[in-house]
């Protein structure tokens, strides 16, 4: 019996590229201190994975946070004064995110977030040279990729379960 898969491409693409968000966590960074000698971000170097939410919270003093050097393509940020509830930012790309604070009492605080991206999914080809159409569809789809001529296409559902796979042998593949 032939199985019909109804695929809405935005869901498919978000599942392929963002499946690791299902495992995302909140990384807490505390802004501490009321004098130049005691002001710091704790931890000074935080570790995160793509999809994690970074939450800076004020423990003491008056602080902000603003990106200084971040991975190419990542969004910059510049928070208002931190509160106990905090300011949040979602890391989306691997690399080192450097940030700073200019506390109200003077001084200067610098810290970093080191981000890795490990979704557990097979690596996709160059997204800029890959297209999937028509969008949306309830029938066949065509996948074209300039750099994929020998391999497999995997389709995952929203929970990360593989629901379809098919070999590819050319730069254009049509699935029904």
OpenMM code with the backbone's topology and positions (N, CA, C; nanometers):
from openmm import Vec3, app, unit

residues = "UNK UNK UNK UNK UNK UNK UNK UNK UNK UNK UNK UNK UNK UNK UNK UNK UNK UNK UNK UNK UNK UNK UNK UNK UNK UNK UNK UNK UNK UNK UNK UNK UNK UNK UNK UNK UNK UNK UNK UNK UNK UNK UNK UNK UNK UNK UNK UNK UNK UNK UNK UNK UNK UNK UNK UNK UNK UNK UNK UNK UNK UNK UNK UNK UNK UNK UNK UNK UNK UNK UNK UNK UNK UNK UNK UNK UNK UNK UNK UNK UNK UNK UNK UNK UNK UNK UNK UNK UNK UNK UNK UNK UNK UNK UNK UNK UNK UNK UNK UNK UNK UNK UNK UNK UNK UNK UNK UNK UNK UNK UNK UNK UNK UNK UNK UNK UNK UNK UNK UNK UNK UNK UNK UNK UNK UNK UNK UNK UNK UNK UNK UNK UNK UNK UNK UNK UNK UNK UNK UNK UNK UNK UNK UNK UNK UNK UNK UNK UNK UNK UNK UNK UNK UNK UNK UNK UNK UNK UNK UNK UNK UNK UNK UNK UNK UNK UNK UNK UNK UNK UNK UNK UNK UNK UNK UNK".split()
positions = [
    Vec3(0.0843, -0.1175, 0.0000),
    Vec3(0.0000, 0.0000, 0.0000),
    Vec3(0.0886, 0.1234, 0.0000),
    Vec3(0.0589, 0.2156, -0.0867),
    Vec3(0.1377, 0.3378, -0.0991),
    Vec3(0.0982, 0.4355, 0.0102),
    Vec3(0.2007, 0.4898, 0.0783),
    Vec3(0.1746, 0.5884, 0.1826),
    Vec3(0.1838, 0.7275, 0.1219),
    Vec3(0.0900, 0.8126, 0.1560),
    Vec3(0.0934, 0.9506, 0.1101),
    Vec3(0.1386, 1.0389, 0.2252),
    Vec3(0.2407, 1.1205, 0.2014),
    Vec3(0.2900, 1.2136, 0.3013),
    Vec3(0.2487, 1.3531, 0.2605),
    Vec3(0.1720, 1.4181, 0.3428),
    Vec3(0.1366, 1.5570, 0.3163),
    Vec3(0.2391, 1.6429, 0.3877),
    Vec3(0.3120, 1.7201, 0.3136),
    Vec3(0.4214, 1.7983, 0.3695),
    Vec3(0.3922, 1.9461, 0.3504),
    Vec3(0.3940, 2.0182, 0.4568),
    Vec3(0.3889, 2.1636, 0.4502),
    Vec3(0.5315, 2.2088, 0.4700),
    Vec3(0.5887, 2.2671, 0.3680),
    Vec3(0.7318, 2.2909, 0.3663),
    Vec3(0.7867, 2.3798, 0.4756),
    Vec3(0.7194, 2.4832, 0.5195),
    Vec3(0.7789, 2.5584, 0.6306),
    Vec3(0.8004, 2.4695, 0.7529),
    Vec3(0.7064, 2.3793, 0.7814),
    Vec3(0.7241, 2.2881, 0.8945),
    Vec3(0.8404, 2.1944, 0.8676),
    Vec3(0.8474, 2.1414, 0.7458),
    Vec3(0.9568, 2.0527, 0.7099),
    Vec3(1.0904, 2.1226, 0.7261),
    Vec3(1.1041, 2.2415, 0.6724),
    Vec3(1.2316, 2.3120, 0.6802),
    Vec3(1.2654, 2.3501, 0.8226),
    Vec3(1.1665, 2.3965, 0.8989),
    Vec3(1.1981, 2.4315, 1.0370),
    Vec3(1.2352, 2.3073, 1.1160),
    Vec3(1.1752, 2.1933, 1.0829),
    Vec3(1.2114, 2.0702, 1.1503),
    Vec3(1.3538, 2.0302, 1.1155),
    Vec3(1.3910, 2.0386, 0.9882),
    Vec3(1.5255, 2.0014, 0.9478),
    Vec3(1.6316, 2.0907, 1.0082),
    Vec3(1.6073, 2.2206, 1.0127),
    Vec3(1.7096, 2.3139, 1.0565),
    Vec3(1.7061, 2.3428, 1.2052),
    Vec3(1.5937, 2.3249, 1.2709),
    Vec3(1.5828, 2.3681, 1.4093),
    Vec3(1.5429, 2.2563, 1.5043),
    Vec3(1.5590, 2.1320, 1.4647),
    Vec3(1.5166, 2.0227, 1.5497),
    Vec3(1.5849, 2.0270, 1.6857),
    Vec3(1.7052, 2.0827, 1.6911),
    Vec3(1.7748, 2.0856, 1.8187),
    Vec3(1.7090, 2.1805, 1.9178),
    Vec3(1.6160, 2.2651, 1.8744),
    Vec3(1.5464, 2.3530, 1.9684),
    Vec3(1.4609, 2.2745, 2.0659),
    Vec3(1.4213, 2.1516, 2.0283),
    Vec3(1.3433, 2.0701, 2.1207),
    Vec3(1.4239, 2.0370, 2.2457),
    Vec3(1.5555, 2.0451, 2.2353),
    Vec3(1.6425, 2.0153, 2.3475),
    Vec3(1.7026, 2.1424, 2.4064),
    Vec3(1.6530, 2.2578, 2.3664),
    Vec3(1.7108, 2.3847, 2.4103),
    Vec3(1.6946, 2.4027, 2.5612),
    Vec3(1.7917, 2.4684, 2.6193),
    Vec3(1.7882, 2.4983, 2.7614),
    Vec3(1.8061, 2.6479, 2.7810),
    Vec3(1.7888, 2.6904, 2.9044),
    Vec3(1.8123, 2.8307, 2.9397),
    Vec3(1.9446, 2.8362, 3.0147),
    Vec3(2.0352, 2.9177, 2.9641),
    Vec3(2.1652, 2.9376, 3.0272),
    Vec3(2.1568, 3.0685, 3.1051),
    Vec3(2.1763, 3.0626, 3.2357),
    Vec3(2.1670, 3.1806, 3.3213),
    Vec3(2.3050, 3.2440, 3.3381),
    Vec3(2.3102, 3.3755, 3.3147),
    Vec3(2.4315, 3.4522, 3.3407),
    Vec3(2.3938, 3.5622, 3.4386),
    Vec3(2.4641, 3.5678, 3.5508),
    Vec3(2.4346, 3.6657, 3.6543),
    Vec3(2.5222, 3.7889, 3.6382),
    Vec3(2.4608, 3.9060, 3.6498),
    Vec3(2.5340, 4.0329, 3.6529),
    Vec3(2.5426, 4.0737, 3.7992),
    Vec3(2.6657, 4.0797, 3.8498),
    Vec3(2.6881, 4.0971, 3.9929),
    Vec3(2.7784, 4.2169, 4.0169),
    Vec3(2.7573, 4.2836, 4.1285),
    Vec3(2.8514, 4.3854, 4.1737),
    Vec3(2.7935, 4.5244, 4.1778),
    Vec3(2.8440, 4.6031, 4.2720),
    Vec3(2.8001, 4.7420, 4.2872),
    Vec3(2.9169, 4.8397, 4.2801),
    Vec3(3.0382, 4.7876, 4.2763),
    Vec3(3.1560, 4.8735, 4.2614),
    Vec3(3.2437, 4.8159, 4.1513),
    Vec3(3.3268, 4.8986, 4.0925),
    Vec3(3.4133, 4.8548, 3.9829),
    Vec3(3.4911, 4.7300, 4.0194),
    Vec3(3.5364, 4.7191, 4.1407),
    Vec3(3.6176, 4.6043, 4.1819),
    Vec3(3.5369, 4.4750, 4.1929),
    Vec3(3.4050, 4.4838, 4.2081),
    Vec3(3.3258, 4.3625, 4.2290),
    Vec3(3.2338, 4.3297, 4.1126),
    Vec3(3.2337, 4.4090, 4.0057),
    Vec3(3.1403, 4.3866, 3.8963),
    Vec3(3.1900, 4.2782, 3.8024),
    Vec3(3.1012, 4.1822, 3.7729),
    Vec3(3.1379, 4.0752, 3.6808),
    Vec3(3.0132, 4.0009, 3.6331),
    Vec3(3.0293, 3.9307, 3.5209),
    Vec3(2.9287, 3.8361, 3.4748),
    Vec3(2.9719, 3.6979, 3.5248),
    Vec3(2.8768, 3.6223, 3.5789),
    Vec3(2.9065, 3.4882, 3.6282),
    Vec3(2.8134, 3.3903, 3.5565),
    Vec3(2.8661, 3.2965, 3.4778),
    Vec3(3.0068, 3.2732, 3.4512),
    Vec3(3.0615, 3.3751, 3.3521),
    Vec3(3.1926, 3.3904, 3.3544),
    Vec3(3.2585, 3.4826, 3.2623),
    Vec3(3.2627, 3.4240, 3.1216),
    Vec3(3.2717, 3.2929, 3.1112),
    Vec3(3.2619, 3.2231, 2.9827),
    Vec3(3.1546, 3.1156, 2.9988),
    Vec3(3.0434, 3.1332, 2.9273),
    Vec3(2.9335, 3.0367, 2.9336),
    Vec3(2.9378, 2.9476, 2.8101),
    Vec3(2.8902, 2.8255, 2.8232),
    Vec3(2.8799, 2.7334, 2.7105),
    Vec3(2.7340, 2.7098, 2.6789),
    Vec3(2.7019, 2.7030, 2.5484),
    Vec3(2.5644, 2.6825, 2.5052),
    Vec3(2.5658, 2.6064, 2.3729),
    Vec3(2.4489, 2.5579, 2.3343),
    Vec3(2.4321, 2.4967, 2.2030),
    Vec3(2.3278, 2.5767, 2.1265),
    Vec3(2.3337, 2.5654, 1.9945),
    Vec3(2.2387, 2.6392, 1.9113),
    Vec3(2.0959, 2.6100, 1.9562),
    Vec3(2.0179, 2.7155, 1.9667),
    Vec3(1.8806, 2.7034, 2.0126),
    Vec3(1.8630, 2.7355, 2.1597),
    Vec3(1.9711, 2.7380, 2.2356),
    Vec3(1.9608, 2.7724, 2.3774),
    Vec3(1.9227, 2.9190, 2.3946),
    Vec3(1.8534, 2.9471, 2.5038),
    Vec3(1.8205, 3.0843, 2.5415),
    Vec3(1.9192, 3.1285, 2.6484),
    Vec3(1.9802, 3.2431, 2.6247),
    Vec3(2.0699, 3.3019, 2.7244),
    Vec3(1.9868, 3.4026, 2.8029),
    Vec3(1.9914, 3.3938, 2.9352),
    Vec3(1.9168, 3.4889, 3.0193),
    Vec3(2.0155, 3.5552, 3.1151),
    Vec3(2.0329, 3.6865, 3.0958),
    Vec3(2.1144, 3.7640, 3.1892),
    Vec3(2.0200, 3.8164, 3.2963),
    Vec3(2.0582, 3.7984, 3.4223),
    Vec3(1.9756, 3.8496, 3.5319),
    Vec3(2.0619, 3.9367, 3.6223),
    Vec3(1.9982, 4.0380, 3.6786),
    Vec3(2.0661, 4.1259, 3.7734),
    Vec3(2.0606, 4.0634, 3.9110),
    Vec3(2.1789, 4.0463, 3.9717),
    Vec3(2.1863, 4.0005, 4.1095),
    Vec3(2.2060, 4.1219, 4.1989),
    Vec3(2.2982, 4.2103, 4.1579),
    Vec3(2.3226, 4.3335, 4.2317),
    Vec3(2.3823, 4.4360, 4.1367),
    Vec3(2.3648, 4.5614, 4.1697),
    Vec3(2.4183, 4.6685, 4.0858),
    Vec3(2.3236, 4.7043, 3.9726),
    Vec3(2.3713, 4.7877, 3.8807),
    Vec3(2.2954, 4.8306, 3.7639),
    Vec3(2.3764, 4.7939, 3.6404),
    Vec3(2.3202, 4.7083, 3.5564),
    Vec3(2.3958, 4.6544, 3.4440),
    Vec3(2.3111, 4.6471, 3.3178),
    Vec3(2.3813, 4.6407, 3.2036),
    Vec3(2.3217, 4.6156, 3.0730),
    Vec3(2.4030, 4.5041, 3.0094),
    Vec3(2.3658, 4.4638, 2.8903),
    Vec3(2.4489, 4.3739, 2.8111),
    Vec3(2.4334, 4.4109, 2.6646),
    Vec3(2.5440, 4.4100, 2.5919),
    Vec3(2.5432, 4.4417, 2.4496),
    Vec3(2.6490, 4.3578, 2.3794),
    Vec3(2.6133, 4.3076, 2.2626),
    Vec3(2.7091, 4.2284, 2.1859),
    Vec3(2.8228, 4.3163, 2.1367),
    Vec3(2.9427, 4.2579, 2.1290),
    Vec3(3.0576, 4.3300, 2.0731),
    Vec3(3.1045, 4.2600, 1.9466),
    Vec3(3.1550, 4.1378, 1.9567),
    Vec3(3.1882, 4.0590, 1.8381),
    Vec3(3.1164, 3.9257, 1.8488),
    Vec3(3.0445, 3.8910, 1.7421),
    Vec3(2.9645, 3.7694, 1.7402),
    Vec3(2.9833, 3.7017, 1.6042),
    Vec3(2.9403, 3.5758, 1.5894),
    Vec3(2.9552, 3.5080, 1.4606),
    Vec3(2.8811, 3.5813, 1.3481),
    Vec3(2.9392, 3.5785, 1.2291),
    Vec3(2.8756, 3.6407, 1.1128),
    Vec3(2.7372, 3.5801, 1.0924),
    Vec3(2.6375, 3.6650, 1.0740),
    Vec3(2.5009, 3.6203, 1.0537),
    Vec3(2.4168, 3.6162, 1.1792),
    Vec3(2.4788, 3.6225, 1.2957),
    Vec3(2.4031, 3.6237, 1.4218),
    Vec3(2.3482, 3.7639, 1.4463),
    Vec3(2.2358, 3.7714, 1.5151),
    Vec3(2.1750, 3.9006, 1.5473),
    Vec3(2.2483, 3.9672, 1.6628),
    Vec3(2.2679, 4.0970, 1.6522),
    Vec3(2.3283, 4.1723, 1.7620),
    Vec3(2.2227, 4.1967, 1.8699),
    Vec3(2.2671, 4.2377, 1.9891),
    Vec3(2.1730, 4.2753, 2.0944),
    Vec3(2.2296, 4.3906, 2.1750),
    Vec3(2.1393, 4.4638, 2.2387),
    Vec3(2.1749, 4.5745, 2.3270),
    Vec3(2.0592, 4.5894, 2.4249),
    Vec3(2.0761, 4.5353, 2.5434),
    Vec3(1.9650, 4.5283, 2.6384),
    Vec3(1.9445, 4.6608, 2.7106),
    Vec3(1.8241, 4.6806, 2.7604),
    Vec3(1.8046, 4.7879, 2.8584),
    Vec3(1.8676, 4.7435, 2.9901),
    Vec3(1.8546, 4.8245, 3.0928),
    Vec3(1.9077, 4.7885, 3.2251),
    Vec3(1.8478, 4.6551, 3.2686),
    Vec3(1.9345, 4.5645, 3.3116),
    Vec3(1.8899, 4.4314, 3.3531),
    Vec3(1.8037, 4.4386, 3.4783),
    Vec3(1.7070, 4.3492, 3.4853),
    Vec3(1.6201, 4.3354, 3.6016),
    Vec3(1.6402, 4.1951, 3.6589),
    Vec3(1.5835, 4.1667, 3.7751),
    Vec3(1.5915, 4.0296, 3.8278),
    Vec3(1.5262, 3.9274, 3.7335),
    Vec3(1.4269, 3.9711, 3.6523),
    Vec3(1.3647, 3.8813, 3.5542),
    Vec3(1.4549, 3.8575, 3.4347),
    Vec3(1.5417, 3.9522, 3.4054),
    Vec3(1.6430, 3.9326, 3.3044),
    Vec3(1.6103, 3.9790, 3.1643),
    Vec3(1.7109, 3.9627, 3.0809),
    Vec3(1.7051, 3.9908, 2.9377),
    Vec3(1.7433, 3.8611, 2.8680),
    Vec3(1.6711, 3.8243, 2.7613),
    Vec3(1.6990, 3.6980, 2.6945),
    Vec3(1.7427, 3.7180, 2.5501),
    Vec3(1.8194, 3.6210, 2.5028),
    Vec3(1.8704, 3.6177, 2.3654),
    Vec3(1.8877, 3.4712, 2.3288),
    Vec3(1.8435, 3.4331, 2.2088),
    Vec3(1.8573, 3.2950, 2.1633),
    Vec3(1.9772, 3.2863, 2.0697),
    Vec3(2.0711, 3.1962, 2.1021),
    Vec3(2.1879, 3.1766, 2.0159),
    Vec3(2.1500, 3.0825, 1.9027),
    Vec3(2.1867, 3.1187, 1.7801),
    Vec3(2.1435, 3.0424, 1.6636),
    Vec3(2.2575, 2.9879, 1.5792),
    Vec3(2.3768, 3.0394, 1.5982),
    Vec3(2.4908, 2.9990, 1.5159),
    Vec3(2.6080, 2.9594, 1.6041),
    Vec3(2.6922, 2.8680, 1.5570),
    Vec3(2.8093, 2.8306, 1.6365),
    Vec3(2.9126, 2.9416, 1.6362),
    Vec3(2.9941, 2.9458, 1.7414),
    Vec3(3.1028, 3.0435, 1.7502),
    Vec3(3.1062, 3.1080, 1.8870),
    Vec3(3.1887, 3.2123, 1.8972),
    Vec3(3.2038, 3.2843, 2.0232),
    Vec3(3.1288, 3.4165, 2.0157),
    Vec3(3.0434, 3.4395, 2.1131),
    Vec3(2.9654, 3.5622, 2.1246),
    Vec3(3.0274, 3.6435, 2.2381),
    Vec3(3.0963, 3.7506, 2.2042),
    Vec3(3.1550, 3.8385, 2.3060),
    Vec3(3.0571, 3.9508, 2.3349),
    Vec3(3.0486, 3.9886, 2.4623),
    Vec3(2.9563, 4.0956, 2.5008),
    Vec3(3.0160, 4.1764, 2.6139),
    Vec3(2.9515, 4.2896, 2.6399),
    Vec3(3.0042, 4.3839, 2.7383),
    Vec3(2.8913, 4.4458, 2.8184),
    Vec3(2.9313, 4.5133, 2.9246),
    Vec3(2.8411, 4.5946, 3.0055),
    Vec3(2.9180, 4.7178, 3.0482),
    Vec3(2.8518, 4.8299, 3.0459),
    Vec3(2.9084, 4.9530, 3.1015),
    Vec3(2.8228, 4.9879, 3.2232),
    Vec3(2.8608, 4.9387, 3.3405),
    Vec3(2.7791, 4.9593, 3.4601),
    Vec3(2.7574, 5.1075, 3.4916),
    Vec3(2.6482, 5.1344, 3.5569),
    Vec3(2.6135, 5.2716, 3.5922),
    Vec3(2.7189, 5.3357, 3.6814),
    Vec3(2.7876, 5.2554, 3.7626),
    Vec3(2.8879, 5.3090, 3.8548),
    Vec3(3.0261, 5.3221, 3.7914),
    Vec3(3.0340, 5.3075, 3.6597),
    Vec3(3.1635, 5.3113, 3.5926),
    Vec3(3.2185, 5.1712, 3.5776),
    Vec3(3.3391, 5.1599, 3.5295),
    Vec3(3.3975, 5.0279, 3.5101),
    Vec3(3.3538, 4.9685, 3.3781),
    Vec3(3.3823, 4.8414, 3.3632),
    Vec3(3.3565, 4.7764, 3.2354),
    Vec3(3.3584, 4.6261, 3.2590),
    Vec3(3.2604, 4.5545, 3.2085),
    Vec3(3.2536, 4.4097, 3.2242),
    Vec3(3.2497, 4.3457, 3.0866),
    Vec3(3.3364, 4.2487, 3.0595),
    Vec3(3.3363, 4.1747, 2.9349),
    Vec3(3.3235, 4.0265, 2.9653),
    Vec3(3.2555, 3.9535, 2.8779),
    Vec3(3.2403, 3.8095, 2.8943),
    Vec3(3.2084, 3.7480, 2.7585),
    Vec3(3.1977, 3.6145, 2.7555),
    Vec3(3.1761, 3.5427, 2.6297),
    Vec3(3.0807, 3.4259, 2.6481),
    Vec3(3.0204, 3.3874, 2.5367),
    Vec3(2.9400, 3.2656, 2.5294),
    Vec3(2.9984, 3.1851, 2.4139),
    Vec3(3.0348, 3.0604, 2.4394),
    Vec3(3.0875, 2.9729, 2.3348),
    Vec3(2.9744, 2.8784, 2.2945),
    Vec3(2.9365, 2.8830, 2.1663),
    Vec3(2.8207, 2.8087, 2.1179),
    Vec3(2.8641, 2.7011, 2.0183),
    Vec3(2.8112, 2.5801, 2.0389),
    Vec3(2.8304, 2.4725, 1.9437),
    Vec3(2.6935, 2.4295, 1.8921),
    Vec3(2.6908, 2.3757, 1.7715),
    Vec3(2.5647, 2.3299, 1.7128),
    Vec3(2.5769, 2.1832, 1.6791),
    Vec3(2.5055, 2.1012, 1.7518),
    Vec3(2.5059, 1.9578, 1.7270),
    Vec3(2.3632, 1.9084, 1.7337),
    Vec3(2.2975, 1.9015, 1.6200),
    Vec3(2.1579, 1.8607, 1.6171),
    Vec3(2.1402, 1.7105, 1.6145),
    Vec3(2.2443, 1.6370, 1.5753),
    Vec3(2.2287, 1.4941, 1.5611),
    Vec3(2.1697, 1.4563, 1.4265),
    Vec3(2.1301, 1.5549, 1.3476),
    Vec3(2.0759, 1.5281, 1.2149),
    Vec3(2.1890, 1.5288, 1.1128),
    Vec3(2.1717, 1.4590, 1.0016),
    Vec3(2.2731, 1.4650, 0.8977),
    Vec3(2.2927, 1.6089, 0.8518),
    Vec3(2.4156, 1.6419, 0.8157),
    Vec3(2.4461, 1.7761, 0.7687),
    Vec3(2.3790, 1.8010, 0.6353),
    Vec3(2.3117, 1.9134, 0.6239),
    Vec3(2.2484, 1.9506, 0.4984),
    Vec3(2.3505, 2.0147, 0.4077),
    Vec3(2.3209, 2.0122, 0.2787),
    Vec3(2.4062, 2.0817, 0.1837),
    Vec3(2.3971, 2.2309, 0.2058),
    Vec3(2.4589, 2.3063, 0.1225),
    Vec3(2.4559, 2.4516, 0.1308),
    Vec3(2.3123, 2.4985, 0.1152),
    Vec3(2.2533, 2.5540, 0.2194),
    Vec3(2.1138, 2.5942, 0.2191),
    Vec3(2.0873, 2.6996, 0.1119),
    Vec3(2.1833, 2.7842, 0.0840),
    Vec3(2.1640, 2.8885, -0.0158),
    Vec3(2.1485, 2.8314, -0.1558),
    Vec3(2.1962, 2.7093, -0.1819),
    Vec3(2.1851, 2.6500, -0.3142),
    Vec3(2.0849, 2.5353, -0.3165),
    Vec3(2.0030, 2.5240, -0.2129),
    Vec3(1.9020, 2.4195, -0.2060),
    Vec3(1.7642, 2.4830, -0.2115),
    Vec3(1.6754, 2.4247, -0.2950),
    Vec3(1.5382, 2.4740, -0.2998),
    Vec3(1.4422, 2.3565, -0.2931),
    Vec3(1.3272, 2.3789, -0.2306),
    Vec3(1.2230, 2.2788, -0.2167),
    Vec3(1.0936, 2.3459, -0.2603),
    Vec3(1.0208, 2.2839, -0.3558),
    Vec3(0.8985, 2.3440, -0.4078),
    Vec3(0.8073, 2.2345, -0.4621),
    Vec3(0.6751, 2.2595, -0.4818),
    Vec3(0.6025, 2.3828, -0.4497),
    Vec3(0.5776, 2.3933, -0.2995),
    Vec3(0.5432, 2.5106, -0.2564),
    Vec3(0.5245, 2.5386, -0.1159),
    Vec3(0.3983, 2.6218, -0.0983),
    Vec3(0.2961, 2.5718, -0.0311),
    Vec3(0.2816, 2.4388, 0.0297),
    Vec3(0.2414, 2.3359, -0.0755),
    Vec3(0.2364, 2.2089, -0.0365),
    Vec3(0.1956, 2.1006, -0.1253),
    Vec3(0.1241, 1.9928, -0.0458),
    Vec3(0.0385, 1.9191, -0.1148),
    Vec3(-0.0199, 1.7984, -0.0559),
    Vec3(0.0089, 1.6810, -0.1481),
    Vec3(0.1018, 1.7020, -0.2419),
    Vec3(0.1399, 1.5968, -0.3360),
    Vec3(0.2894, 1.5860, -0.3456),
    Vec3(0.3403, 1.5977, -0.4656),
    Vec3(0.4836, 1.5797, -0.4859),
    Vec3(0.5608, 1.7083, -0.4581),
    Vec3(0.6878, 1.6896, -0.4208),
    Vec3(0.7771, 1.8025, -0.4019),
    Vec3(0.9043, 1.7766, -0.4813),
    Vec3(0.9690, 1.8830, -0.5200),
    Vec3(1.0973, 1.8736, -0.5889),
    Vec3(1.2026, 1.9370, -0.5001),
    Vec3(1.3136, 1.8670, -0.4850),
    Vec3(1.4263, 1.9173, -0.4067),
    Vec3(1.5437, 1.9304, -0.5022),
    Vec3(1.5948, 2.0521, -0.5138),
    Vec3(1.7113, 2.0771, -0.5984),
    Vec3(1.8242, 2.1287, -0.5111),
    Vec3(1.9420, 2.0718, -0.5318),
    Vec3(2.0593, 2.1153, -0.4579),
    Vec3(2.1805, 2.1045, -0.5483),
    Vec3(2.2483, 2.2155, -0.5674),
    Vec3(2.3634, 2.2190, -0.6572),
    Vec3(2.4772, 2.1315, -0.6091),
    Vec3(2.4830, 2.1042, -0.4779),
    Vec3(2.5966, 2.0279, -0.4269),
    Vec3(2.5605, 1.8874, -0.3784),
    Vec3(2.4412, 1.8383, -0.4144),
    Vec3(2.4012, 1.7037, -0.3721),
    Vec3(2.3772, 1.6175, -0.4950),
    Vec3(2.4642, 1.5208, -0.5185),
    Vec3(2.4465, 1.4308, -0.6322),
    Vec3(2.4538, 1.2847, -0.5924),
    Vec3(2.4875, 1.2549, -0.4690),
    Vec3(2.4952, 1.1173, -0.4238),
    Vec3(2.4739, 1.1155, -0.2727),
    Vec3(2.3605, 1.0624, -0.2298),
    Vec3(2.3343, 1.0600, -0.0868),
    Vec3(2.1913, 1.0208, -0.0584),
    Vec3(2.1385, 1.0686, 0.0536),
    Vec3(2.0029, 1.0362, 0.0975),
    Vec3(1.9297, 1.1632, 0.1372),
    Vec3(1.7995, 1.1622, 0.1154),
    Vec3(1.7115, 1.2672, 0.1662),
    Vec3(1.6386, 1.2065, 0.2855),
    Vec3(1.6436, 1.2754, 0.3984),
    Vec3(1.5734, 1.2320, 0.5178),
    Vec3(1.4695, 1.3383, 0.5527),
    Vec3(1.3485, 1.2949, 0.5852),
    Vec3(1.2446, 1.3870, 0.6310),
    Vec3(1.2101, 1.3470, 0.7740),
    Vec3(1.2140, 1.4465, 0.8639),
    Vec3(1.1879, 1.4244, 1.0053),
    Vec3(1.0592, 1.4959, 1.0449),
    Vec3(0.9849, 1.4385, 1.1384),
    Vec3(0.8680, 1.5080, 1.1904),
    Vec3(0.9104, 1.6020, 1.3027),
    Vec3(0.8153, 1.6669, 1.3642),
    Vec3(0.8445, 1.7663, 1.4668),
    Vec3(0.9096, 1.7120, 1.5924),
    Vec3(0.9031, 1.5813, 1.6136),
    Vec3(0.9667, 1.5227, 1.7319),
    Vec3(1.1043, 1.4651, 1.7013),
    Vec3(1.1484, 1.4792, 1.5766),
    Vec3(1.2801, 1.4306, 1.5394),
    Vec3(1.2813, 1.2880, 1.4875),
    Vec3(1.1631, 1.2270, 1.4698),
    Vec3(1.1547, 1.0907, 1.4186),
    Vec3(1.1638, 1.0940, 1.2666),
    Vec3(1.2483, 1.0072, 1.2103),
    Vec3(1.2605, 0.9966, 1.0653),
    Vec3(1.1328, 0.9337, 1.0113),
    Vec3(1.0628, 1.0035, 0.9200),
    Vec3(0.9381, 0.9509, 0.8650),
    Vec3(0.9512, 0.9122, 0.7186),
    Vec3(1.0620, 0.9506, 0.6544),
    Vec3(1.0808, 0.9171, 0.5135),
    Vec3(1.2280, 0.9312, 0.4791),
    Vec3(1.2749, 0.8433, 0.3919),
    Vec3(1.4099, 0.8577, 0.3402),
    Vec3(1.4121, 0.8059, 0.1973),
    Vec3(1.4959, 0.8669, 0.1157),
    Vec3(1.5041, 0.8296, -0.0239),
    Vec3(1.6438, 0.8595, -0.0752),
    Vec3(1.7004, 0.7701, -0.1576),
    Vec3(1.8314, 0.7987, -0.2144),
    Vec3(1.8210, 0.9089, -0.3196),
    Vec3(1.9294, 0.9842, -0.3341),
    Vec3(1.9373, 1.0832, -0.4405),
    Vec3(2.0619, 1.0539, -0.5224),
    Vec3(2.0500, 1.0792, -0.6526),
    Vec3(2.1644, 1.0535, -0.7395),
    Vec3(2.1855, 1.1659, -0.8385),
    Vec3(2.1089, 1.2734, -0.8251),
    Vec3(2.1266, 1.3879, -0.9140),
    Vec3(2.0967, 1.5151, -0.8361),
    Vec3(2.1136, 1.6288, -0.8999),
    Vec3(2.0908, 1.7568, -0.8323),
    Vec3(1.9430, 1.7911, -0.8202),
    Vec3(1.8536, 1.7118, -0.8815),
    Vec3(1.7106, 1.7362, -0.8718),
    Vec3(1.6383, 1.6046, -0.8422),
    Vec3(1.5566, 1.6048, -0.7365),
    Vec3(1.4836, 1.4861, -0.6958),
    Vec3(1.3384, 1.5239, -0.6723),
    Vec3(1.2452, 1.4447, -0.7288),
    Vec3(1.1038, 1.4679, -0.7063),
    Vec3(1.0508, 1.3533, -0.6213),
    Vec3(0.9819, 1.3876, -0.5140),
    Vec3(0.9220, 1.2894, -0.4228),
    Vec3(0.7710, 1.3007, -0.4287),
    Vec3(0.7021, 1.1892, -0.4277),
    Vec3(0.5562, 1.1905, -0.4292),
    Vec3(0.5064, 1.1328, -0.2981),
] * unit.nanometer
topology = app.Topology()
chain = topology.addChain("A")
for resn in residues:
    res = topology.addResidue(resn, chain)
    for name in ("N", "CA", "C"):
        topology.addAtom(name, app.Element.getBySymbol(name[0]), res)
